[in-house]
Each structure stands twice: as C-alpha cells, then as structure tokens.
Amino acid sequence: MATDYYGLLGVDRSATPEEIKKAYRRLARELHPDVNPDPSAQERFKQVTTAYEVLSDPQKREVVDLGGDPLSANGGMGGGFGAGFAFSDIMDAFFGAGAAAGRGPRSRVRQGADALIRVELDLAETAFGATKEIAVDTAVACETCEGSGTAPGTSPVTCTSCQGRGEIQQVTRSFLGQVMTSRPCPECGGVGSTIPHPCPECRGEGRVRSRRQLKVKVPAGVEHGMRIRLAGEGEVGPGGGPPGDLYVEVHERPHAVLVRDGDDLHCTVSLPMTTAALGTTLSVETLDGVEEVSVRPGTQPGSELRLRARGVPHLRGTGRGDLIVHVDVLVPTRLDGEQEKLLRQLASLRGEEAPPSIEPASKGIFSRLRDAFQQ
C-alpha cells in the first residue's frame, strides 16, 4: 500500500501548496524534538517532514495523485513497465521514433512588440486630414553589433550546459518507471548558445532605445480614439528581430464653438426675443470660414438651422456631414419703464393682455376607450 502523505499532514487531496506548507509548519512546531522529547513524536515528525517533501514537489505529488509512491523502488505500482521504462518509449510506441525528442534550441532573434503613441489634433486637422511629425521612443537595432548582441570581432559560443540543444533533460522515477522530462536550459535561456563577450552598447540585447522623428499622414474624417497603423515602425525585437507595428491614437482637442457628433457638427446661437421675432442674418463660424445664415421672422426657441455639407468629410466614401445651428431665444428678465410700456402696447395690439387659458390635452387612446365603455 502506498503511504498516505495527505493523511500524514491532515490536508485534503485538493489542498493548495500554501495550505500544505501551513499544515506542515503547524505540525512541525508541535512535534519538533526540541519541543516534544517523546520518541513517538520524533518518529511522527520524521513522517510529517517526509510527507511535506513529497507533496511540495510537483512531480512527486503527481505520482502520489496517480496512486503511486515516489519514494518506493518502482514507483509503488508494482513495476509493471520495468525499471528502465522511459516516457519517450510511450511516445515512440504511439507516434513513431523521435516523437518525444526535444524541440531543440529556439532562435535568439524574436519579433518585436507593437508600440502606441498619442497625437493631439485640432478639429480642422481631423476633419480635413494633416501630416504630423511625431517623436517616437522605441527600441531600434544596435548599430555597433548590427543586432547580433556580440562585441565586434566575437561571436556566440555553444552552451556548455546543454551542448547546444537549448534544453536540459532530467530523468525522474514514477509509477511508470523512469520518466524523462525536458526544460529550457537555464544557462542559455533555451537558445543553445551564450555570448561570452556581449556588445558594450546594447549589452547583448541586439537593440537599444532611441528617439526618432516620424511623419504620419492623418486621413480626413478620423475621429477621437481612432488608431492609425504604421507597419514595421514599432519595437525592434530581441537579437535585432523584425520590428512590430506602431499605432498612432488620435486625440481631438475640443473646439471653442463647434461640437462634433460623428460627421455632423453642432453649435448654438442665442438670439434676443425681438430678433427671433423680426428675423435677422447671422455670421456662423464653420470649418470653411464664416458664413452668413438667414434667420426667418418668428423663429421659435429650439429651432434648428441646417447647413448642408458643412460638417466633417466622411472617412469612408464621399461627401460631408452637416452643420446644425441650434437657436436659443433669450427672454429679457429686467425691463425699464419705457421697455415695459412698449411691450404692453405690443401685447395689447396682439390681443395678448389676458393670461392664456389652460386647455385640456387631447384625449389619448386609453381615454377614448374608457369613454366608450362608460356610454
């Protein structure tokens, strides 16, 4: 029978590594020989320590979870596969010889990451497009070593730990017998070679950070938050690898008069009550300059004046949005004697001296149905 390592520590089989560690510390404080001289406690302390050593090792714990004992001679499963059985034998049996072979060293040269930069633009620039020069801080290929990461006149050498394979193989004993596992070589990082004489400029990275100037063409009609992709202008990868892309995010500054809503523009003009009643001509600021707009006599509060094709050009397709002028009619709050007299005369002429009567609202469908049932 395999040893119940979980029972020795008093934890469930689903216990986390932290819970296993806490259980061991609690039992160790109780059973340590310096605290408890009882011989049975000393024996119990040894068992608890062994259980912790097994369950804190992921590979040994896996064997326990599969029903074996990693400390027995044959993995605690009766040696059914033989003492010299390796995991690679299983892979070869199912997929053919060489199926369990390592992946080999990985390349030192890797793809670079994408970069992001924000650019501030005025409304006119986002509407009609612009060419902006921006400063970009990214990793670029090291000119001293041309991306190789080695000092001039030197070159990488084969890793002595993995012999150029890029990985270290380790044989462990389990209920299957001997299992061979592979992991990246810690000496070379899995590339199979080391740089004994790194470049003094980039320290073996093959790239350095640098500021450069780029020109970005902003198309007409872009909106706040949109990103423009510049292929191959991002970060150069380790080992002088190909660069990623650069994304330029558009930030539109607020306009003093105009408010953008998609491809339409909005603005508000305030008219005195008399001007709205008599009509007038307004000078309205647009993206194309100041334009004259006629206000018809009797214009009501909340009216809209639409200027066709005076908005933002469509990003995809032809044409432009509109400019919508919202009219706000101002009612005077203070009148002098002469002004009040004139307004009263106007009210008399229009028959508006008496307060307006409140008329009932028109009946809705529910009111009409109620009246029909009451008849």
C-alpha positions in Angstrom: 0.0 0.0 0.0 1.2 3.5 -0.9 1.8 5.9 2.0 -1.0 8.4 2.6 1.1 11.5 2.6 -2.0 13.7 2.6 -3.3 12.0 5.7 0.1 12.5 7.5 -0.3 16.2 7.0 -4.0 16.2 7.7 -4.9 18.0 4.4 -7.3 17.2 1.5 -6.0 15.9 -1.8 -7.1 19.2 -3.3 -5.0 21.3 -0.9 -3.0 24.2 -2.4 0.8 24.4 -1.9 0.2 27.2 0.6 -2.2 25.1 2.6 0.3 22.2 2.6 3.0 24.5 3.9 0.8 25.8 6.7 -0.2 22.3 7.8 3.5 21.3 7.9 4.6 24.3 9.9 1.8 23.7 12.4 2.7 20.1 12.9 6.5 20.8 13.0 6.0 23.3 15.8 4.1 20.6 17.8 6.3 17.6 17.0 9.9 19.0 16.7 12.3 17.2 19.1 13.3 20.5 20.7 9.7 21.0 21.8 8.4 17.4 22.2 11.0 14.9 23.5 8.5 12.0 23.2 10.1 9.3 21.0 6.8 8.7 19.2 6.6 12.4 18.5 10.1 12.3 16.9 9.0 9.4 14.7 5.9 11.3 13.8 8.0 14.4 13.0 10.1 12.4 10.5 6.9 11.1 8.8 5.4 14.6 8.6 8.7 16.0 7.2 8.8 13.3 4.5 5.2 13.9 3.6 5.9 17.6 3.1 9.0 17.0 1.0 6.9 14.7 -1.3 3.8 16.9 -1.6 5.8 20.2 -2.1 7.5 18.7 -5.1 5.0 18.9 -8.1 6.5 15.9 -9.8 6.4 13.7 -6.7 2.9 14.9 -5.9 1.7 13.9 -9.3 2.9 10.4 -8.7 1.0 10.3 -5.4 -2.2 11.6 -7.1 -1.8 8.8 -9.6 -1.8 6.2 -6.8 2.0 5.6 -6.6 4.7 6.3 -4.1 7.6 8.3 -5.4 9.9 7.1 -2.6 9.4 3.4 -3.4 11.8 1.4 -5.6 9.5 1.0 -8.5 7.1 3.9 -8.0 4.7 1.9 -5.8 2.8 0.4 -8.8 4.4 -3.0 -9.0 7.0 -2.1 -11.6 4.6 -3.0 -14.4 6.6 -1.2 -17.1 10.1 -2.2 -16.0 12.7 -0.3 -14.2 14.3 1.2 -17.3 11.0 2.3 -18.9 11.1 6.0 -20.1 8.3 8.3 -21.1 9.9 8.6 -24.6 9.1 4.9 -25.0 5.4 5.7 -24.8 5.7 8.5 -27.4 7.6 6.2 -29.7 5.0 3.5 -29.5 2.2 5.8 -30.4 3.8 8.3 -32.8 6.9 6.6 -34.0 10.6 7.0 -33.2 11.7 10.5 -32.3 8.2 11.8 -31.3 9.4 12.6 -27.8 12.5 14.3 -28.9 13.1 17.9 -27.7 12.1 20.9 -29.7 15.7 22.0 -29.9 17.1 25.5 -29.3 14.9 28.4 -30.0 16.1 31.4 -32.0 17.7 34.3 -30.2 16.1 36.6 -32.8 12.4 37.3 -32.0 9.6 39.5 -33.2 9.4 42.9 -31.7 6.4 44.3 -29.8 3.9 46.9 -31.1 4.1 50.4 -29.8 1.4 53.1 -29.1 1.7 56.8 -29.2 -1.0 59.5 -29.0 -1.2 62.6 -31.1 -3.2 65.8 -30.3 -5.1 67.2 -33.3 -7.4 70.2 -33.8 -10.9 69.7 -35.2 -9.9 71.0 -38.6 -7.0 68.5 -38.8 -9.2 65.5 -38.0 -11.8 66.8 -40.5 -9.6 67.6 -43.5 -6.5 65.4 -42.7 -3.0 66.5 -41.9 0.6 65.4 -41.9 2.1 65.5 -38.5 5.7 64.9 -37.4 5.9 62.9 -34.2 8.8 61.9 -31.8 8.9 58.2 -31.1 10.9 56.5 -28.4 11.3 52.8 -29.3 13.9 50.0 -29.4 16.0 50.1 -32.6 18.7 47.7 -33.9 22.0 48.3 -32.3 24.4 49.8 -34.9 27.5 48.7 -33.1 26.8 44.9 -33.3 24.1 45.1 -36.1 21.7 43.3 -33.8 23.9 40.3 -33.1 24.4 41.3 -29.4 28.1 40.4 -29.5 31.1 42.6 -29.2 32.9 43.4 -32.5 35.1 40.6 -33.6 33.4 38.0 -31.4 30.5 35.6 -31.9 28.2 33.4 -29.7 29.6 30.1 -28.4 27.8 26.8 -27.9 26.3 26.5 -24.4 28.3 24.1 -22.2 25.3 23.1 -20.1 23.0 21.9 -22.8 25.6 21.3 -25.5 23.6 23.5 -27.9 20.3 21.6 -27.5 18.7 24.5 -25.7 17.1 22.2 -23.1 18.1 20.1 -20.1 16.7 16.6 -19.8 16.0 15.1 -16.4 15.2 11.5 -15.5 12.8 11.0 -12.6 11.3 7.8 -11.2 7.5 7.4 -11.2 4.9 4.6 -11.2 5.7 4.3 -15.0 9.3 3.7 -14.2 11.9 6.2 -15.3 10.3 9.3 -16.9 12.5 11.7 -18.9 11.4 15.4 -18.9 12.9 18.4 -20.7 13.0 22.0 -19.7 14.7 25.1 -21.2 18.4 25.4 -20.3 18.7 28.0 -17.5 22.3 28.9 -18.7 21.4 30.0 -22.2 17.7 30.6 -21.9 16.9 27.9 -24.4 18.8 29.3 -27.4 21.6 26.8 -27.3 24.4 29.4 -27.2 25.8 32.0 -24.9 27.5 35.4 -25.5 30.8 35.5 -23.6 31.6 39.0 -24.9 28.4 41.0 -25.1 28.2 44.2 -27.1 29.1 47.1 -24.9 26.5 49.3 -26.5 23.4 47.0 -26.1 24.8 44.6 -23.5 23.9 41.6 -25.6 20.3 42.6 -26.4 20.9 43.5 -30.0 18.8 46.6 -29.7 18.9 50.0 -27.9 16.3 52.6 -27.2 16.4 55.7 -29.4 14.2 58.7 -30.2 13.4 59.3 -33.9 11.1 61.6 -35.8 8.4 60.1 -38.0 5.8 61.7 -40.3 2.3 60.3 -40.0 -0.4 61.1 -42.6 -3.8 61.6 -40.9 -6.6 60.8 -43.3 -9.6 63.2 -43.5 -12.6 62.3 -41.3 -10.8 60.4 -38.4 -12.5 60.6 -35.0 -11.2 60.8 -31.5 -9.8 57.5 -30.3 -9.1 56.0 -33.7 -5.7 54.5 -34.3 -3.5 54.7 -37.4 -1.3 51.7 -38.0 2.3 52.2 -39.2 3.6 48.8 -40.2 7.1 48.0 -39.1 7.6 51.2 -37.1 7.3 49.6 -33.6 9.8 48.0 -31.3 12.7 46.0 -32.8 12.8 42.5 -31.3 15.5 40.9 -29.2 18.5 39.9 -31.2 17.7 42.6 -33.8 14.5 40.8 -34.7 11.9 42.3 -37.0 10.0 45.3 -35.5 6.4 45.3 -34.6 3.9 48.0 -35.7 3.4 51.5 -34.4 -0.2 52.6 -33.6 -0.9 56.4 -33.5 -4.0 57.1 -31.5 -5.9 60.3 -32.4 -6.9 62.7 -29.6 -9.1 65.5 -30.9 -8.9 68.8 -29.0 -12.3 70.4 -28.1 -13.3 73.3 -30.4 -14.2 76.7 -29.0 -17.6 76.8 -30.9 -18.3 73.6 -32.7 -19.2 70.3 -31.1 -18.7 67.1 -33.2 -21.2 64.2 -33.3 -19.9 61.7 -35.8 -19.6 63.5 -39.1 -22.1 66.3 -38.1 -21.2 69.5 -36.3 -23.3 71.4 -33.8 -23.3 74.9 -32.5 -25.7 77.1 -30.5 -26.6 80.8 -31.1 -28.5 82.9 -28.7 -31.0 85.5 -30.2 -32.9 88.2 -28.3 -36.6 87.8 -28.4 -37.2 90.7 -30.7 -34.5 89.4 -33.2 -36.1 86.0 -33.3 -39.5 87.6 -33.9 -38.3 90.0 -36.6 -35.7 87.8 -38.3 -32.0 88.6 -39.0 -28.8 87.4 -40.6 -26.2 85.6 -38.5 -22.5 85.2 -39.1 -21.7 81.5 -38.2 -18.3 80.0 -37.9 -17.7 76.9 -39.9 -14.7 74.8 -40.8 -14.7 76.5 -44.2 -14.8 80.0 -42.7 -17.5 82.4 -41.6 -20.8 82.1 -43.4 -24.0 84.2 -43.4 -27.1 82.4 -42.3 -30.6 83.9 -42.6 -33.0 83.6 -39.6 -36.6 83.8 -40.6 -39.0 86.0 -38.7 -40.9 84.2 -36.0 -38.1 81.7 -35.3 -39.0 79.7 -32.2 -36.8 78.5 -29.3 -35.2 75.2 -30.1 -35.3 75.7 -33.8 -32.5 74.2 -35.9 -30.8 75.7 -39.0 -29.1 73.1 -41.1 -26.1 73.9 -43.3 -25.7 71.1 -45.7 -22.2 69.6 -46.3 -20.6 71.9 -43.8 -19.6 69.1 -41.4 -16.8 66.6 -41.4 -15.9 64.7 -44.6 -16.8 61.0 -44.4 -13.8 58.8 -43.6 -15.0 56.1 -46.0 -16.8 57.3 -49.0 -17.6 60.8 -50.4 -19.5 63.7 -49.1 -19.6 65.5 -45.7 -21.8 65.8 -42.7 -23.9 68.8 -41.9 -23.5 71.8 -39.6 -26.6 72.2 -37.4 -27.2 75.6 -35.7 -29.4 75.4 -32.6 -31.3 78.6 -31.8 -31.8 79.7 -28.2 -34.2 82.6 -27.8 -33.4 84.9 -24.9 -36.3 86.4 -22.9 -35.5 89.6 -21.1 -35.6 89.4 -17.3 -35.4 93.1 -16.5 -37.2 95.9 -18.3 -37.1 99.6 -17.7 -40.2 101.7 -17.7 -40.2 102.6 -21.4 -39.4 99.0 -22.4 -42.3 97.6 -20.3 -44.6 100.3 -21.8 -43.7 99.3 -25.3 -44.2 95.6 -24.6 -47.6 96.2 -23.1 -48.6 98.1 -26.2 -47.4 95.2 -28.3 -49.4 92.8 -26.2 -52.5 95.0 -26.5 -52.1 95.1 -30.3 -51.8 91.3 -30.4 -54.6 90.7 -28.0 -52.3 89.0 -25.5 -53.1 91.1 -22.4 -55.2 88.4 -20.8 -53.5 85.4 -19.3 -53.7 82.3 -21.6 -56.3 79.8 -20.7 -55.3 76.2 -19.9 -57.0 73.9 -22.4 -57.3 70.2 -21.7 -55.0 67.9 -23.5 -56.4 65.9 -26.5 -57.7 62.6 -25.4 -55.5 59.7 -25.9 -56.4 56.2 -26.9 -57.0 55.0 -23.4 -59.2 57.9 -22.6 -61.3 57.2 -25.7 -61.6 53.6 -24.7 -62.7 54.5 -21.2 -65.4 56.9 -22.5 -66.6 54.2 -25.0 -67.2 51.7 -22.1 -68.9 54.3 -20.0 -71.5 55.1 -22.6 
